[in-house]
């Protein structure tokens, strides 16, 4: 495990890139759930 000081030293952009997979996963999951909700909301 690395400390928060190392993350701050590398800058904001590398920290965002390091978590881009998690961010994309969350956004994709929200978008997928919204699509299912709009397509089948009246049935559910």
C-alpha positions, 0 to 999 in steps of 0.5 A: 500500500502506498501513502496518500502523499505519493498520490498527491505528488504524482498529481490529480490526473494520474490519480484519476487515470488509476481509478478510471476503470472504477469510474467507467464501471460505475457510469456504465452500470448506472447507464445500463440500469437506466436503459433497463428501467426505461425499456422495462419500467412499465412491465416491472 
